Structure formats: structure tokens, C-alpha cells
Amino acid sequence: MKRTFLGTGVLIALVRGKSRERETALQLVTEPNRVFLASPFLELEFLPHARRLKKLDQVALLEGYFRRTERTTDLDGLLETANDVLLATSTTPRSCPALNTACR
């Protein structure tokens, strides 16, 4: 099994992409030989917004995707790893991508 962390770009293509982008993202997230990884922060980037806008098709896609992911519940470990990622970054870091990277 391939362990895969999808960034926001793929998830945006899945829920809002043009037909070709969406189809490519859908093929990726339905591959049977992959285990997808996610942080609770990635879920928070997407689901509340789709719910607030009542985009029920997006909510369904995202809920289905996040149900199939492996997610860490060790937030202390997640924050420690994210801190290490931020310290190792030579450019001005953004905390949310670092938190998501820590889940890989």
C-alpha cells in the first residue's frame, strides 16, 4: 500500500475543479492500493466551509474522503513534528502546511 498525503490543491480539484481536474482527483482518491493520510487541520480547512455554503455534494465527497483517511490523534507529536518542519524551513513558514506535513 502506498501511503499518500494529498495537499489542498488535489482536494480543491476534487470538489470544485473543472471536469478534467476533478476526474483526475477522483481517480486518485479512489485508488485501491493507497492509504490516505490527513490531519484534523486539513479537514478543518475544507468541511466547515462547504457545510456553511450548503454545498452538499462537496460535503459528501469530503466526508467520504476523510472517513477513509488515517488521521493522527497525537496532537503533541503532531505539533512537535510541525515545529521541526518550521525550524528546518529556510523561507518564511506557514503553520498550517507544516501541520499537514507533520502527518505524513
N, C-alpha and C positions, 0 to 999 in steps of 0.2 A: 504494500500500500504506500502510495505517495502521500506525505503529509504536506498540505498546502495551506498557506495563509493568503487569502485574497484581500487585496487592498480596496480602498474605496472606489477606485476607478472601475473595477470589474463589477462591483455591486451597483454602482450607478448605471452602468450599461445594462445590467440585468433588469433593473426596474424602470429606467427611463430612456434607455438607448434606442437608437433607430433600429429598424428590424434586423439589419445585418449584425450590428454590435450586440444586440440583445440575444440573437440566436447563438452567436459565438459564446457569450457569457453563459447562456442556458446550457449549452453543450458541456462547458467546463464544469459547472456546478452539479451536473447530473452524471459525471463520470464515475463508474462504479469502483474504480481502482484508486480513488483518492479519499483521504480523510481530511476534512477541512478544519482548520484551527481558527478560533476567533477570541477576541477579548470582550468582556462585557462592555467596554468602552466603544468598540466598533458597533455593537448592537445599538447602543445609545445614540450613535451618530445617525442612524437610519430610521429605526422603528417609530420613535415618538413623532418625528416629522411626518412620516407617511400616515400615521394614525390621526394626527391633528388635522391634516388636509383631507382626511377621509378617502384616501387612495387605497381602497380595499384590495384591489389587485396587487398593488405593491406590498401592502401589509401581508397578504397571503404568501407571496413569493419570499419575502424576507423572513417571515416566521418559519416557513418550511426550511429555508436555508439554515437559519440559526438553530433549529431543532436538530439538524444533522451535524452540527459542528462540535468539536471538542473545545471546551472552554475551561480556562483555569479558574479555580476558586481561591487560589493562594494569592491574595492581593498584596501581601507583604513581599512575597517573592517576585511578583509582577512589577511592583514599584522599584524594588532593588535592581532588577534587570534593566528596567527602563532608565533608571538613574545611570547605570553603567553605560547604556547606549548613548545617553545625552552627554556624558562626560567624554566619550570617545569621539564625538562628532566635532569636526573642525569648523563647521558653519553654525550659524545661529539655529539652535534646535527648536523644534516644535514638540510640545509634550505629548499630544495625542498620537502622532505617528510613532513616537518612541514607546508609548504604552502598548500599541498594537504590535510593534516589532518584538517586544519582550515576550509576547505569547507564542512566538514561533518555536 
